[in-house]
Amino acid sequence: MPQFVLLVHEDEVAWSSAEQAVRDRIVEQHYEFAEKHRDVLVHGNEFQSTAVSVDVRGGDVAPSPSLAPGVTVPCGYFVVEADDIDHAVRIAQRIPMEFGYVQVRPVQVWEPRDTPTE
């Protein structure tokens, strides 16, 4: 079955300034989403804050740019199996989002080669 990544983008400034009760509620809703969709869920994780991320471009390494209010960044993902992209979008629409959006992208699943290359 085809796989899709549901890439969750959020405004980290808005998230971090929200009341703890709001953040706790949203985290609980994500757990409920994962439990409800366990039949199609392959994997999922939350990224740590972009404050600790590093960009590598053409071999050059630099800290990621600082965040500004209203700027959304990838903050986590779910990988799901779905019939097609429309099905994956319907699943993504159920992800609780108060501070951003979800991007749906098809995944090319790479199978291991039979013989190693040198």
Salt bridges, closest charged atoms under 4 A:
GLU35 OE2 - ARG38 NH1 2.75
ASP55 OD2 - ARG57 NH2 3.47
ASP83 OD2 - HIS87 ND1 3.71
GLU98 OE2 - ARG25 NH1 2.54
